[in-house]
Amino acid sequence: MNAHRRIVFLTYSGASLLDFAGPAAVFAAANRLRGPEADGAARTRPLYQVVIASAAGGRVIHSCATAVDSCRGADLGFGSRDTVLIIGAEAQPLARAVKDSAIRSLLQGAARSAERYGSVCSGAFVLAAAGLLDGHTAATHWSGREALSRAYPRVQVDPNSLYRHAGRLWTSAGVTSGIDMALAMLEADHGRALKSRVARQLVVYAHRPGHQSQFSDLLVAQVGADERFAGLLDWLSQRLDAGIRVGDMAHYMHLSERTFHRQFVATFGQTPAKLYERMRLGSAKQLIETGVATKVAAHRVGFRSEAAFRSAFRGQFGVTPGLHQRLHR
């Protein structure tokens, strides 16, 4: 297949099927949904060729006991039209991949010669083992952030982003954020219009910018909460428009304000007021994504000043409410 670009997913026994199936669907859809070409011959030439490769080649059993045929990575001869991505896995198969010198060698070859190289989800551990993340900032699944930092102290782990890229290096966070990264690559290659058509076709509500957090602030809070605060989080989530104060939270918890504040910060790593604001902004963001006007969204989460809401929204998400809504059309 004489495609414009080749997308190579490096896989191994036990790797996550979704880590390559999701991003691969983006590039396959781009081939179907491309716009008209000026050159008649170019119109029949695919934009992307998707290739599944492994160290030894042959059939590879992935997660969910799914078998996928792969070519031998060393036979591909990576070059300037290639994107090479190592996919992730659960702990045991990932540990084996990290120790596999043949996989590391393939990645090092990609780093030397490919147009782009990187990882999906926990595949960042294999990149790091190959020495390709030293001195770089990388994204990975939230559950592996601390382990990646401990194992590879020369890697700066981004705790929030869906994906990161700097030059030729791309890394994505958990599982479906690989789709967001693939959409970003598609936009870089062929523009926003085709990216938007592909996102709609795949029923991806919108292409999320890379800086967007991997998960909502309520989910972050619930993951970090112990039983003492579970009820409080539910209570707050039902009162995002009520202007709840720290004293109100302390009263709900039957604690003095000082004791409540100290225990809350020890549990969540942020102040009660900050978490409540982030919950309100997260709810407003979801409203804006469905087409609700900025002023209405601000009012529904308790902001009386639209200007204050815009400032807080931009501080939290890095974009204005208006731009965020345009990105999600």
C-alpha positions as protocol buffer text, in pm:
chain_id: "A"
residue {
  index: 1
  type: MET
  ca { x: 0 y: 0 z: 0 }
}
residue {
  index: 2
  type: ASN
  ca { x: 154 y: 329 z: -111 }
}
residue {
  index: 3
  type: ALA
  ca { x: 7 y: 554 z: 158 }
}
residue {
  index: 4
  type: HIS
  ca { x: 112 y: 907 z: 241 }
}
residue {
  index: 5
  type: ARG
  ca { x: 204 y: 803 z: 596 }
}
residue {
  index: 6
  type: ARG
  ca { x: 241 y: 479 z: 789 }
}
residue {
  index: 7
  type: ILE
  ca { x: 117 y: 436 z: 1147 }
}
residue {
  index: 8
  type: VAL
  ca { x: 292 y: 149 z: 1326 }
}
residue {
  index: 9
  type: PHE
  ca { x: 159 y: 15 z: 1656 }
}
residue {
  index: 10
  type: LEU
  ca { x: 419 y: -193 z: 1842 }
}
residue {
  index: 11
  type: THR
  ca { x: 250 y: -468 z: 2038 }
}
residue {
  index: 12
  type: TYR
  ca { x: 335 y: -769 z: 2254 }
}
residue {
  index: 13
  type: SER
  ca { x: 166 y: -1054 z: 2437 }
}
residue {
  index: 14
  type: GLY
  ca { x: -101 y: -929 z: 2677 }
}
residue {
  index: 15
  type: ALA
  ca { x: -104 y: -572 z: 2545 }
}
residue {
  index: 16
  type: SER
  ca { x: -425 y: -368 z: 2558 }
}
residue {
  index: 17
  type: LEU
  ca { x: -640 y: -415 z: 2249 }
}
residue {
  index: 18
  type: LEU
  ca { x: -810 y: -79 z: 2293 }
}
residue {
  index: 19
  type: ASP
  ca { x: -476 y: 104 z: 2303 }
}
residue {
  index: 20
  type: PHE
  ca { x: -430 y: 48 z: 1932 }
}
residue {
  index: 21
  type: ALA
  ca { x: -787 y: -24 z: 1815 }
}
residue {
  index: 22
  type: GLY
  ca { x: -909 y: 321 z: 1919 }
}
residue {
  index: 23
  type: PRO
  ca { x: -631 y: 530 z: 1761 }
}
residue {
  index: 24
  type: ALA
  ca { x: -618 y: 299 z: 1456 }
}
residue {
  index: 25
  type: ALA
  ca { x: -988 y: 371 z: 1395 }
}
residue {
  index: 26
  type: VAL
  ca { x: -905 y: 742 z: 1365 }
}
residue {
  index: 27
  type: PHE
  ca { x: -656 y: 685 z: 1085 }
}
residue {
  index: 28
  type: ALA
  ca { x: -878 y: 433 z: 907 }
}
residue {
  index: 29
  type: ALA
  ca { x: -1169 y: 678 z: 919 }
}
residue {
  index: 30
  type: ALA
  ca { x: -946 y: 953 z: 781 }
}
residue {
  index: 31
  type: ASN
  ca { x: -885 y: 739 z: 473 }
}
residue {
  index: 32
  type: ARG
  ca { x: -1260 y: 706 z: 418 }
}
residue {
  index: 33
  type: LEU
  ca { x: -1360 y: 1063 z: 496 }
}
residue {
  index: 34
  type: ARG
  ca { x: -1084 y: 1260 z: 324 }
}
residue {
  index: 35
  type: GLY
  ca { x: -1190 y: 1551 z: 107 }
}
residue {
  index: 36
  type: PRO
  ca { x: -1149 y: 1572 z: -271 }
}
residue {
  index: 37
  type: GLU
  ca { x: -793 y: 1592 z: -403 }
}
residue {
  index: 38
  type: ALA
  ca { x: -680 y: 1813 z: -688 }
}
residue {
  index: 39
  type: ASP
  ca { x: -474 y: 1530 z: -833 }
}
residue {
  index: 40
  type: GLY
  ca { x: -682 y: 1236 z: -956 }
}
residue {
  index: 41
  type: ALA
  ca { x: -410 y: 981 z: -886 }
}
residue {
  index: 42
  type: ALA
  ca { x: -356 y: 1111 z: -533 }
}
residue {
  index: 43
  type: ARG
  ca { x: -727 y: 1066 z: -462 }
}
residue {
  index: 44
  type: THR
  ca { x: -687 y: 689 z: -464 }
}
residue {
  index: 45
  type: ARG
  ca { x: -378 y: 695 z: -244 }
}
residue {
  index: 46
  type: PRO
  ca { x: -464 y: 637 z: 125 }
}
residue {
  index: 47
  type: LEU
  ca { x: -361 y: 901 z: 373 }
}
residue {
  index: 48
  type: TYR
  ca { x: -250 y: 636 z: 622 }
}
residue {
  index: 49
  type: GLN
  ca { x: -145 y: 274 z: 629 }
}
residue {
  index: 50
  type: VAL
  ca { x: -199 y: 117 z: 972 }
}
residue {
  index: 51
  type: VAL
  ca { x: 46 y: -160 z: 1063 }
}
residue {
  index: 52
  type: ILE
  ca { x: 53 y: -386 z: 1369 }
}
residue {
  index: 53
  type: ALA
  ca { x: 410 y: -494 z: 1449 }
}
residue {
  index: 54
  type: SER
  ca { x: 581 y: -696 z: 1719 }
}
residue {
  index: 55
  type: ALA
  ca { x: 937 y: -797 z: 1797 }
}
residue {
  index: 56
  type: ALA
  ca { x: 905 y: -1148 z: 1653 }
}
residue {
  index: 57
  type: GLY
  ca { x: 607 y: -1108 z: 1421 }
}
residue {
  index: 58
  type: GLY
  ca { x: 321 y: -1355 z: 1396 }
}
residue {
  index: 59
  type: ARG
  ca { x: 3 y: -1390 z: 1599 }
}
residue {
  index: 60
  type: VAL
  ca { x: -10 y: -1195 z: 1926 }
}
residue {
  index: 61
  type: ILE
  ca { x: -268 y: -1261 z: 2199 }
}
residue {
  index: 62
  type: HIS
  ca { x: -388 y: -931 z: 2343 }
}
residue {
  index: 63
  type: SER
  ca { x: -613 y: -840 z: 2633 }
}
residue {
  index: 64
  type: CYS
  ca { x: -961 y: -994 z: 2617 }
}
residue {
  index: 65
  type: ALA
  ca { x: -790 y: -1303 z: 2466 }
}
residue {
  index: 66
  type: THR
  ca { x: -800 y: -1141 z: 2122 }
}
residue {
  index: 67
  type: ALA
  ca { x: -550 y: -1268 z: 1865 }
}
residue {
  index: 68
  type: VAL
  ca { x: -404 y: -1021 z: 1615 }
}
residue {
  index: 69
  type: ASP
  ca { x: -155 y: -1096 z: 1339 }
}
residue {
  index: 70
  type: SER
  ca { x: 156 y: -878 z: 1338 }
}
residue {
  index: 71
  type: CYS
  ca { x: 452 y: -823 z: 1112 }
}
residue {
  index: 72
  type: ARG
  ca { x: 811 y: -836 z: 1235 }
}
residue {
  index: 73
  type: GLY
  ca { x: 909 y: -488 z: 1343 }
}
residue {
  index: 74
  type: ALA
  ca { x: 1270 y: -515 z: 1228 }
}
residue {
  index: 75
  type: ASP
  ca { x: 1149 y: -576 z: 871 }
}
residue {
  index: 76
  type: LEU
  ca { x: 972 y: -241 z: 847 }
}
residue {
  index: 77
  type: GLY
  ca { x: 1270 y: -8 z: 813 }
}
residue {
  index: 78
  type: PHE
  ca { x: 1132 y: 302 z: 986 }
}
residue {
  index: 79
  type: GLY
  ca { x: 1160 y: 626 z: 792 }
}
residue {
  index: 80
  type: SER
  ca { x: 1042 y: 983 z: 760 }
}
residue {
  index: 81
  type: ARG
  ca { x: 677 y: 895 z: 685 }
}
residue {
  index: 82
  type: ASP
  ca { x: 634 y: 669 z: 988 }
}
residue {
  index: 83
  type: THR
  ca { x: 466 y: 718 z: 1324 }
}
residue {
  index: 84
  type: VAL
  ca { x: 565 y: 444 z: 1570 }
}
residue {
  index: 85
  type: LEU
  ca { x: 365 y: 400 z: 1892 }
}
residue {
  index: 86
  type: ILE
  ca { x: 419 y: 145 z: 2169 }
}
residue {
  index: 87
  type: ILE
  ca { x: 93 y: 45 z: 2338 }
}
residue {
  index: 88
  type: GLY
  ca { x: 25 y: -25 z: 2704 }
}
residue {
  index: 89
  type: ALA
  ca { x: -85 y: -321 z: 2914 }
}
residue {
  index: 90
  type: GLU
  ca { x: -165 y: -434 z: 3266 }
}
residue {
  index: 91
  type: ALA
  ca { x: 120 y: -485 z: 3512 }
}
residue {
  index: 92
  type: GLN
  ca { x: 252 y: -832 z: 3425 }
}
residue {
  index: 93
  type: PRO
  ca { x: 263 y: -811 z: 3043 }
}
residue {
  index: 94
  type: LEU
  ca { x: 393 y: -456 z: 3072 }
}
residue {
  index: 95
  type: ALA
  ca { x: 677 y: -570 z: 3298 }
}
residue {
  index: 96
  type: ARG
  ca { x: 777 y: -827 z: 3037 }
}
residue {
  index: 97
  type: ALA
  ca { x: 771 y: -567 z: 2761 }
}
residue {
  index: 98
  type: VAL
  ca { x: 987 y: -329 z: 2964 }
}
residue {
  index: 99
  type: LYS
  ca { x: 1254 y: -601 z: 2987 }
}
residue {
  index: 100
  type: ASP
  ca { x: 1234 y: -699 z: 2618 }
}
residue {
  index: 101
  type: SER
  ca { x: 1552 y: -573 z: 2451 }
}
residue {
  index: 102
  type: ALA
  ca { x: 1408 y: -633 z: 2103 }
}
residue {
  index: 103
  type: ILE
  ca { x: 1116 y: -398 z: 2172 }
}
residue {
  index: 104
  type: ARG
  ca { x: 1349 y: -135 z: 2316 }
}
residue {
  index: 105
  type: SER
  ca { x: 1571 y: -162 z: 2008 }
}
residue {
  index: 106
  type: LEU
  ca { x: 1273 y: -109 z: 1777 }
}
residue {
  index: 107
  type: LEU
  ca { x: 1173 y: 202 z: 1969 }
}
residue {
  index: 108
  type: GLN
  ca { x: 1525 y: 340 z: 1963 }
}
residue {
  index: 109
  type: GLY
  ca { x: 1531 y: 289 z: 1587 }
}
residue {
  index: 110
  type: ALA
  ca { x: 1202 y: 474 z: 1558 }
}
residue {
  index: 111
  type: ALA
  ca { x: 1339 y: 762 z: 1765 }
}
residue {
  index: 112
  type: ARG
  ca { x: 1630 y: 792 z: 1524 }
}
residue {
  index: 113
  type: SER
  ca { x: 1440 y: 770 z: 1196 }
}
residue {
  index: 114
  type: ALA
  ca { x: 1061 y: 804 z: 1224 }
}
residue {
  index: 115
  type: GLU
  ca { x: 859 y: 1119 z: 1170 }
}
residue {
  index: 116
  type: ARG
  ca { x: 692 y: 1064 z: 1508 }
}
residue {
  index: 117
  type: TYR
  ca { x: 731 y: 813 z: 1789 }
}
residue {
  index: 118
  type: GLY
  ca { x: 567 y: 770 z: 2125 }
}
residue {
  index: 119
  type: SER
  ca { x: 332 y: 571 z: 2345 }
}
residue {
  index: 120
  type: VAL
  ca { x: -29 y: 508 z: 2429 }
}
residue {
  index: 121
  type: CYS
  ca { x: -128 y: 475 z: 2796 }
}
residue {
  index: 122
  type: SER
  ca { x: 123 y: 273 z: 3003 }
}
residue {
  index: 123
  type: GLY
  ca { x: 339 y: 216 z: 2696 }
}
residue {
  index: 124
  type: ALA
  ca { x: 528 y: 516 z: 2836 }
}
residue {
  index: 125
  type: PHE
  ca { x: 706 y: 271 z: 3069 }
}
residue {
  index: 126
  type: VAL
  ca { x: 857 y: 92 z: 2770 }
}
residue {
  index: 127
  type: LEU
  ca { x: 964 y: 422 z: 2613 }
}
residue {
  index: 128
  type: ALA
  ca { x: 1126 y: 518 z: 2942 }
}
residue {
  index: 129
  type: ALA
  ca { x: 1305 y: 182 z: 2966 }
}
residue {
  index: 130
  type: ALA
  ca { x: 1449 y: 250 z: 2622 }
}
residue {
  index: 131
  type: GLY
  ca { x: 1587 y: 582 z: 2748 }
}
residue {
  index: 132
  type: LEU
  ca { x: 1362 y: 782 z: 2517 }
}
residue {
  index: 133
  type: LEU
  ca { x: 1185 y: 987 z: 2784 }
}
residue {
  index: 134
  type: ASP
  ca { x: 1495 y: 1107 z: 2969 }
}
residue {
  index: 135
  type: GLY
  ca { x: 1472 y: 1484 z: 3005 }
}
residue {
  index: 136
  type: HIS
  ca { x: 1120 y: 1491 z: 2859 }
}
residue {
  index: 137
  type: THR
  ca { x: 773 y: 1548 z: 3000 }
}
residue {
  index: 138
  type: ALA
  ca { x: 537 y: 1257 z: 2935 }
}
residue {
  index: 139
  type: ALA
  ca { x: 176 y: 1157 z: 2991 }
}
residue {
  index: 140
  type: THR
  ca { x: 66 y: 815 z: 3109 }
}
residue {
  index: 141
  type: HIS
  ca { x: -235 y: 654 z: 3273 }
}
residue {
  index: 142
  type: TRP
  ca { x: -309 y: 825 z: 3604 }
}
residue {
  index: 143
  type: SER
  ca { x: -269 y: 500 z: 3800 }
}
residue {
  index: 144
  type: GLY
  ca { x: 92 y: 468 z: 3683 }
}
residue {
  index: 145
  type: ARG
  ca { x: 213 y: 824 z: 3732 }
}
residue {
  index: 146
  type: GLU
  ca { x: 390 y: 771 z: 4063 }
}
residue {
  index: 147
  type: ALA
  ca { x: 542 y: 438 z: 3957 }
}
residue {
  index: 148
  type: LEU
  ca { x: 679 y: 594 z: 3638 }
}
residue {
  index: 149
  type: SER
  ca { x: 831 y: 882 z: 3834 }
}
residue {
  index: 150
  type: ARG
  ca { x: 992 y: 647 z: 4086 }
}
residue {
  index: 151
  type: ALA
  ca { x: 1129 y: 404 z: 3829 }
}
residue {
  index: 152
  type: TYR
  ca { x: 1257 y: 671 z: 3590 }
}
residue {
  index: 153
  type: PRO
  ca { x: 1346 y: 986 z: 3784 }
}
residue {
  index: 154
  type: ARG
  ca { x: 1481 y: 1159 z: 3472 }
}
residue {
  index: 155
  type: VAL
  ca { x: 1129 y: 1163 z: 3328 }
}
residue {
  index: 156
  type: GLN
  ca { x: 897 y: 1451 z: 3416 }
}
residue {
  index: 157
  type: VAL
  ca { x: 548 y: 1299 z: 3442 }
}
residue {
  index: 158
  type: ASP
  ca { x: 256 y: 1527 z: 3354 }
}
residue {
  index: 159
  type: PRO
  ca { x: -10 y: 1454 z: 3618 }
}
residue {
  index: 160
  type: ASN
  ca { x: -306 y: 1588 z: 3424 }
}
residue {
  index: 161
  type: SER
  ca { x: -282 y: 1603 z: 3046 }
}
residue {
  index: 162
  type: LEU
  ca { x: -461 y: 1368 z: 2809 }
}
residue {
  index: 163
  type: TYR
  ca { x: -157 y: 1370 z: 2584 }
}
residue {
  index: 164
  type: ARG
  ca { x: 172 y: 1551 z: 2540 }
}
residue {
  index: 165
  type: HIS
  ca { x: 389 y: 1616 z: 2241 }
}
residue {
  index: 166
  type: ALA
  ca { x: 715 y: 1798 z: 2192 }
}
residue {
  index: 167
  type: GLY
  ca { x: 867 y: 1779 z: 1850 }
}
residue {
  index: 168
  type: ARG
  ca { x: 857 y: 1419 z: 1731 }
}
residue {
  index: 169
  type: LEU
  ca { x: 772 y: 1265 z: 2071 }
}
residue {
  index: 170
  type: TRP
  ca { x: 406 y: 1199 z: 2158 }
}
residue {
  index: 171
  type: THR
  ca { x: 266 y: 1033 z: 2472 }
}
residue {
  index: 172
  type: SER
  ca { x: -94 y: 983 z: 2581 }
}
residue {
  index: 173
  type: ALA
  ca { x: -265 y: 905 z: 2908 }
}
residue {
  index: 174
  type: GLY
  ca { x: -521 y: 637 z: 2980 }
}
residue {
  index: 175
  type: VAL
  ca { x: -666 y: 421 z: 2705 }
}
residue {
  index: 176
  type: THR
  ca { x: -921 y: 637 z: 2518 }
}
residue {
  index: 177
  type: SER
  ca { x: -701 y: 947 z: 2534 }
}
residue {
  index: 178
  type: GLY
  ca { x: -503 y: 768 z: 2263 }
}
residue {
  index: 179
  type: ILE
  ca { x: -796 y: 857 z: 2037 }
}
residue {
  index: 180
  type: ASP
  ca { x: -754 y: 1224 z: 2128 }
}
residue {
  index: 181
  type: MET
  ca { x: -384 y: 1203 z: 2050 }
}
residue {
  index: 182
  type: ALA
  ca { x: -455 y: 1038 z: 1715 }
}
residue {
  index: 183
  type: LEU
  ca { x: -703 y: 1314 z: 1632 }
}
residue {
  index: 184
  type: ALA
  ca { x: -437 y: 1572 z: 1717 }
}
residue {
  index: 185
  type: MET
  ca { x: -192 y: 1399 z: 1482 }
}
residue {
  index: 186
  type: LEU
  ca { x: -458 y: 1393 z: 1211 }
}
residue {
  index: 187
  type: GLU
  ca { x: -523 y: 1765 z: 1254 }
}
residue {
  index: 188
  type: ALA
  ca { x: -149 y: 1837 z: 1236 }
}
residue {
  index: 189
  type: ASP
  ca { x: -126 y: 1636 z: 913 }
}
residue {
  index: 190
  type: HIS
  ca { x: -447 y: 1733 z: 733 }
}
residue {
  index: 191
  type: GLY
  ca { x: -623 y: 2016 z: 916 }
}
residue {
  index: 192
  type: ARG
  ca { x: -916 y: 2070 z: 1148 }
}
residue {
  index: 193
  type: ALA
  ca { x: -1194 y: 1999 z: 897 }
}
residue {
  index: 194
  type: LEU
  ca { x: -1096 y: 1637 z: 839 }
}
residue {
  index: 195
  type: LYS
  ca { x: -1027 y: 1588 z: 1209 }
}
residue {
  index: 196
  type: SER
  ca { x: -1379 y: 1711 z: 1290 }
}
residue {
  index: 197
  type: ARG
  ca { x: -1538 y: 1482 z: 1032 }
}
residue {
  index: 198
  type: VAL
  ca { x: -1353 y: 1184 z: 1176 }
}
residue {
  index: 199
  type: ALA
  ca { x: -1450 y: 1276 z: 1534 }
}
residue {
  index: 200
  type: ARG
  ca { x: -1817 y: 1295 z: 1436 }
}
residue {
  index: 201
  type: GLN
  ca { x: -1799 y: 968 z: 1245 }
}
residue {
  index: 202
  type: LEU
  ca { x: -1650 y: 789 z: 1545 }
}
residue {
  index: 203
  type: VAL
  ca { x: -1911 y: 947 z: 1774 }
}
residue {
  index: 204
  type: VAL
  ca { x: -1634 y: 1115 z: 1967 }
}
residue {
  index: 205
  type: TYR
  ca { x: -1823 y: 1414 z: 2105 }
}
residue {
  index: 206
  type: ALA
  ca { x: -1524 y: 1638 z: 2052 }
}
residue {
  index: 207
  type: HIS
  ca { x: -1150 y: 1627 z: 2019 }
}
residue {
  index: 208
  type: ARG
  ca { x: -1031 y: 1717 z: 2367 }
}
residue {
  index: 209
  type: PRO
  ca { x: -722 y: 1941 z: 2380 }
}
residue {
  index: 210
  type: GLY
  ca { x: -414 y: 1773 z: 2522 }
}
residue {
  index: 211
  type: HIS
  ca { x: -399 y: 1996 z: 2827 }
}
residue {
  index: 212
  type: GLN
  ca { x: -745 y: 1886 z: 2941 }
}
residue {
  index: 213
  type: SER
  ca { x: -743 y: 1680 z: 3259 }
}
residue {
  index: 214
  type: GLN
  ca { x: -769 y: 1301 z: 3236 }
}
residue {
  index: 215
  type: PHE
  ca { x: -1071 y: 1297 z: 3463 }
}
residue {
  index: 216
  type: SER
  ca { x: -1323 y: 1519 z: 3636 }
}
residue {
  index: 217
  type: ASP
  ca { x: -1245 y: 1688 z: 3964 }
}
residue {
  index: 218
  type: LEU
  ca { x: -1526 y: 1497 z: 4133 }
}
residue {
  index: 219
  type: LEU
  ca { x: -1370 y: 1169 z: 4020 }
}
residue {
  index: 220
  type: VAL
  ca { x: -1030 y: 1285 z: 4143 }
}
residue {
  index: 221
  type: ALA
  ca { x: -1188 y: 1368 z: 4476 }
}
residue {
  index: 222
  type: GLN
  ca { x: -1373 y: 1039 z: 4502 }
}
residue {
  index: 223
  type: VAL
  ca { x: -1059 y: 841 z: 4426 }
}
residue {
  index: 224
  type: GLY
  ca { x: -871 y: 1025 z: 4699 }
}
residue {
  index: 225
  type: ALA
  ca { x: -1147 y: 1038 z: 4957 }
}
residue {
  index: 226
  type: ASP
  ca { x: -1183 y: 818 z: 5259 }
}
residue {
  index: 227
  type: GLU
  ca { x: -1520 y: 735 z: 5409 }
}
residue {
  index: 228
  type: ARG
  ca { x: -1523 y: 1050 z: 5621 }
}
residue {
  index: 229
  type: PHE
  ca { x: -1558 y: 1271 z: 5315 }
}
residue {
  index: 230
  type: ALA
  ca { x: -1768 y: 1056 z: 5078 }
}
residue {
  index: 231
  type: GLY
  ca { x: -2095 y: 1205 z: 5196 }
}
residue {
  index: 232
  type: LEU
  ca { x: -1957 y: 1558 z: 5179 }
}
residue {
  index: 233
  type: LEU
  ca { x: -1858 y: 1517 z: 4815 }
}
residue {
  index: 234
  type: ASP
  ca { x: -2206 y: 1399 z: 4722 }
}
residue {
  index: 235
  type: TRP
  ca { x: -2357 y: 1685 z: 4921 }
}
residue {
  index: 236
  type: LEU
  ca { x: -2138 y: 1941 z: 4744 }
}
residue {
  index: 237
  type: SER
  ca { x: -2207 y: 1795 z: 4399 }
}
residue {
  index: 238
  type: GLN
  ca { x: -2579 y: 1860 z: 4454 }
}
residue {
  index: 239
  type: ARG
  ca { x: -2519 y: 2222 z: 4561 }
}
residue {
  index: 240
  type: LEU
  ca { x: -2285 y: 2364 z: 4299 }
}
residue {
  index: 241
  type: ASP
  ca { x: -2502 y: 2674 z: 4259 }
}
residue {
  index: 242
  type: ALA
  ca { x: -2540 y: 2741 z: 4631 }
}
residue {
  index: 243
  type: GLY
  ca { x: -2219 y: 2926 z: 4712 }
}
residue {
  index: 244
  type: ILE
  ca { x: -2122 y: 2682 z: 4987 }
}
residue {
  index: 245
  type: ARG
  ca { x: -1861 y: 2821 z: 5226 }
}
residue {
  index: 246
  type: VAL
  ca { x: -1591 y: 2634 z: 5414 }
}
residue {
  index: 247
  type: GLY
  ca { x: -1785 y: 2695 z: 5735 }
}
residue {
  index: 248
  type: ASP
  ca { x: -2088 y: 2523 z: 5581 }
}
residue {
  index: 249
  type: MET
  ca { x: -1874 y: 2221 z: 5493 }
}
residue {
  index: 250
  type: ALA
  ca { x: -1728 y: 2206 z: 5843 }
}
residue {
  index: 251
  type: HIS
  ca { x: -2079 y: 2223 z: 5990 }
}
residue {
  index: 252
  type: TYR
  ca { x: -2189 y: 1935 z: 5765 }
}
residue {
  index: 253
  type: MET
  ca { x: -1893 y: 1731 z: 5890 }
}
residue {
  index: 254
  type: HIS
  ca { x: -1959 y: 1825 z: 6256 }
}
residue {
  index: 255
  type: LEU
  ca { x: -1605 y: 1961 z: 6289 }
}
residue {
  index: 256
  type: SER
  ca { x: -1454 y: 2294 z: 6379 }
}
residue {
  index: 257
  type: GLU
  ca { x: -1356 y: 2491 z: 6071 }
}
residue {
  index: 258
  type: ARG
  ca { x: -988 y: 2468 z: 6159 }
}
residue {
  index: 259
  type: THR
  ca { x: -993 y: 2089 z: 6213 }
}
residue {
  index: 260
  type: PHE
  ca { x: -1201 y: 2035 z: 5899 }
}
residue {
  index: 261
  type: HIS
  ca { x: -966 y: 2243 z: 5687 }
}
residue {
  index: 262
  type: ARG
  ca { x: -659 y: 2058 z: 5813 }
}
residue {
  index: 263
  type: GLN
  ca { x: -810 y: 1712 z: 5755 }
}
residue {
  index: 264
  type: PHE
  ca { x: -945 y: 1808 z: 5414 }
}
residue {
  index: 265
  type: VAL
  ca { x: -610 y: 1936 z: 5286 }
}
residue {
  index: 266
  type: ALA
  ca { x: -436 y: 1625 z: 5423 }
}
residue {
  index: 267
  type: THR
  ca { x: -682 y: 1405 z: 5230 }
}
residue {
  index: 268
  type: PHE
  ca { x: -714 y: 1591 z: 4900 }
}
residue {
  index: 269
  type: GLY
  ca { x: -399 y: 1798 z: 4875 }
}
residue {
  index: 270
  type: GLN
  ca { x: -600 y: 2116 z: 4814 }
}
residue {
  index: 271
  type: THR
  ca { x: -824 y: 2347 z: 5012 }
}
residue {
  index: 272
  type: PRO
  ca { x: -1199 y: 2287 z: 5043 }
}
residue {
  index: 273
  type: ALA
  ca { x: -1273 y: 2614 z: 4863 }
}
residue {
  index: 274
  type: LYS
  ca { x: -1046 y: 2522 z: 4572 }
}
residue {
  index: 275
  type: LEU
  ca { x: -1196 y: 2177 z: 4524 }
}
residue {
  index: 276
  type: TYR
  ca { x: -1549 y: 2317 z: 4539 }
}
residue {
  index: 277
  type: GLU
  ca { x: -1462 y: 2576 z: 4276 }
}
residue {
  index: 278
  type: ARG
  ca { x: -1310 y: 2308 z: 4053 }
}
residue {
  index: 279
  type: MET
  ca { x: -1624 y: 2097 z: 4087 }
}
residue {
  index: 280
  type: ARG
  ca { x: -1837 y: 2397 z: 3988 }
}
residue {
  index: 281
  type: LEU
  ca { x: -1617 y: 2473 z: 3689 }
}
residue {
  index: 282
  type: GLY
  ca { x: -1619 y: 2110 z: 3582 }
}
residue {
  index: 283
  type: SER
  ca { x: -1997 y: 2110 z: 3582 }
}
residue {
  index: 284
  type: ALA
  ca { x: -2006 y: 2437 z: 3387 }
}
residue {
  index: 285
  type: LYS
  ca { x: -1764 y: 2293 z: 3132 }
}
residue {
  index: 286
  type: GLN
  ca { x: -2000 y: 2003 z: 3067 }
}
residue {
  index: 287
  type: LEU
  ca { x: -2288 y: 2246 z: 3019 }
}
residue {
  index: 288
  type: ILE
  ca { x: -2087 y: 2455 z: 2774 }
}
residue {
  index: 289
  type: GLU
  ca { x: -1995 y: 2143 z: 2577 }
}
residue {
  index: 290
  type: THR
  ca { x: -2367 y: 2078 z: 2521 }
}
residue {
  index: 291
  type: GLY
  ca { x: -2421 y: 2429 z: 2381 }
}
residue {
  index: 292
  type: VAL
  ca { x: -2538 y: 2614 z: 2693 }
}
residue {
  index: 293
  type: ALA
  ca { x: -2447 y: 2983 z: 2678 }
}
residue {
  index: 294
  type: THR
  ca { x: -2157 y: 3098 z: 2894 }
}
residue {
  index: 295
  type: LYS
  ca { x: -2374 y: 3332 z: 3101 }
}
residue {
  index: 296
  type: VAL
  ca { x: -2629 y: 3059 z: 3170 }
}
residue {
  index: 297
  type: ALA
  ca { x: -2363 y: 2802 z: 3260 }
}
residue {
  index: 298
  type: ALA
  ca { x: -2199 y: 3050 z: 3498 }
}
residue {
  index: 299
  type: HIS
  ca { x: -2530 y: 3118 z: 3673 }
}
residue {
  index: 300
  type: ARG
  ca { x: -2613 y: 2748 z: 3708 }
}
residue {
  index: 301
  type: VAL
  ca { x: -2295 y: 2684 z: 3905 }
}
residue {
  index: 302
  type: GLY
  ca { x: -2331 y: 2985 z: 4128 }
}
residue {
  index: 303
  type: PHE
  ca { x: -2118 y: 3254 z: 3961 }
}
residue {
  index: 304
  type: ARG
  ca { x: -2293 y: 3589 z: 3978 }
}
residue {
  index: 305
  type: SER
  ca { x: -2030 y: 3763 z: 3764 }
}
residue {
  index: 306
  type: GLU
  ca { x: -1974 y: 3639 z: 3410 }
}
residue {
  index: 307
  type: ALA
  ca { x: -1632 y: 3807 z: 3407 }
}
residue {
  index: 308
  type: ALA
  ca { x: -1527 y: 3624 z: 3724 }
}
residue {
  index: 309
  type: PHE
  ca { x: -1650 y: 3299 z: 3573 }
}
residue {
  index: 310
  type: ARG
  ca { x: -1452 y: 3353 z: 3252 }
}
residue {
  index: 311
  type: SER
  ca { x: -1138 y: 3426 z: 3452 }
}
residue {
  index: 312
  type: ALA
  ca { x: -1180 y: 3119 z: 3674 }
}
residue {
  index: 313
  type: PHE
  ca { x: -1262 y: 2896 z: 3375 }
}
residue {
  index: 314
  type: ARG
  ca { x: -954 y: 3006 z: 3187 }
}
residue {
  index: 315
  type: GLY
  ca { x: -738 y: 2960 z: 3495 }
}
residue {
  index: 316
  type: GLN
  ca { x: -865 y: 2604 z: 3538 }
}
residue {
  index: 317
  type: PHE
  ca { x: -877 y: 2479 z: 3178 }
}
residue {
  index: 318
  type: GLY
  ca { x: -633 y: 2703 z: 2991 }
}
residue {
  index: 319
  type: VAL
  ca { x: -895 y: 2824 z: 2741 }
}
residue {
  index: 320
  type: THR
  ca { x: -1187 y: 3065 z: 2750 }
}
residue {
  index: 321
  type: PRO
  ca { x: -1542 y: 2928 z: 2775 }
}
residue {
  index: 322
  type: GLY
  ca { x: -1612 y: 3050 z: 2422 }
}
residue {
  index: 323
  type: LEU
  ca { x: -1311 y: 2877 z: 2271 }
}
residue {
  index: 324
  type: HIS
  ca { x: -1388 y: 2560 z: 2464 }
}
residue {
  index: 325
  type: GLN
  ca { x: -1740 y: 2557 z: 2321 }
}
residue {
  index: 326
  type: ARG
  ca { x: -1611 y: 2610 z: 1965 }
}
residue {
  index: 327
  type: LEU
  ca { x: -1370 y: 2318 z: 2008 }
}
residue {
  index: 328
  type: HIS
  ca { x: -1663 y: 2096 z: 2105 }
}
residue {
  index: 329
  type: ARG
  ca { x: -1895 y: 2177 z: 1816 }
}
